[in-house]
Amino acid sequence: MERQTKVQNLIQSRVSLAPMAGITDYVIRSLIRRYSPDVLLTTEMISSEFLAQTLNGRSGTEIFKKDDNHSPIAYQISGHKPQMMKKASEFLTQYADMIDINMGCPVNKVVKGQDGCALMRNPQLATELVKAVKDGTDKPVSVKFRLGYTFDEMNFVEFGVKMQEAGANFITIHGRTRSQMYAGNADWARISELKKEVDIPVFANGDIIDIDSAARCLELSHADGIAVGRGAIGDPTLLGRISHYLKTGEKLEKPNLEIRAEMLKKHLDDEIELRGESVAIKFMRKFYPYYLAGFQNAKTLRTKLVLEDDYNTIIKLLDDLKAIKI
Ligand SMILES: Cc1cc2nc3c(=O)[nH]c(=O)nc-3n(C[C@H](O)[C@H](O)[C@H](O)COP(=O)(O)O)c2cc1C
């Protein structure tokens, strides 16, 4: 009961950052927090097996890094061995306000190892994992899953009920099946079927890219809130603007290109501080298409940026964008 009350506090904004491996690192979480004071942040997925190795003295601890203002924040773990998941949960309790279990990742390597969305085919094991993770922490425990493994196995309602019975305090559901990967559209209306059958809060996820899609998703899914993934990349203000809209009805403008270029520079500088210049410059390449889209010659600029290794040249290319007014 106490954990259920805690969850309500963590999700008050009705908006969360969906976990994205290789994307939602310390830097992007900090950047989003600047513009979104109370949304629920989530880390990248942290493998419980990797964590066991780290705890045995291996490096890689920047994945846990957290500032005080990152709360409320969920740390997401993946795995399929209850004892290892319990250990991960014990360890992460020092950072996390909530521990989230990945039951939706569609990637081959992950599902072959029985992690991620493979757990939707093994509700018994998924139940054991929820119980084990709860044993390891006094924080609320959440699960994130999809509509099902394939279109013929859309078991999200029974699965969600089982996770609630196992003790899960919160659900995020991506409105696609594993077989869809990221193709087609997220089916927000189907999420309402789950919402009717569970008492714990449910956040809907998939294809929320602006305030209007967030509002439409809430209307169709009847969910308690929404989780935003790719839409937040390249616009760190989006989560804050959605939560502001849900509180006030006011639609704040998307930042223009000049402001996005400034945010991108800050993102790059902070990654350099975290990872060192040469690694950070390469790491940032995946972000350019998100920040720099929707203007003439955007593609040409992105091509130049992804081939560029020199920091000053990158900054000069971004500064040149000030001349373009969008
Ligand atoms: C690059 C990338 C990495 C992702 N990594 C994770 C992950 O680690 N854990 C997870 O539960 N989902 C992961 N997802 C799925 C997202 O959390 C989200 O469910 C999905 O992208 C749909 O939401 P969106 O349309 O708002 O992006 C990832 C998605 C992307 C694009």
The ligand as an ORCA input file, in Angstrom:
! r2SCAN-3c Opt
* xyz 0 1
  C      17.172      3.612    -29.534
  C      16.111      3.009    -28.657
  C      16.467      2.341    -27.501
  C      15.492      1.759    -26.674
  N      15.869      1.146    -25.523
  C      14.922      0.672    -24.667
  C      15.289      0.144    -23.397
  O      16.460      0.104    -23.025
  N      14.285     -0.325    -22.592
  C      12.964     -0.284    -22.973
  O      12.099     -0.711    -22.203
  N      12.603      0.238    -24.154
  C      13.540      0.725    -24.996
  N      13.154      1.326    -26.163
  C      11.732      1.463    -26.451
  C      11.206      2.834    -25.956
  O      11.260      2.925    -24.554
  C       9.754      3.054    -26.414
  O       8.962      2.036    -25.856
  C       9.594      3.033    -27.930
  O      10.621      3.765    -28.578
  C       8.231      3.606    -28.352
  O       8.067      4.905    -27.867
  P       8.351      6.225    -28.761
  O       7.544      6.100    -30.028
  O       7.927      7.378    -27.895
  O       9.814      6.230    -29.081
  C      14.124      1.873    -27.013
  C      13.766      2.558    -28.169
  C      14.728      3.131    -28.997
  C      14.297      3.873    -30.219
*
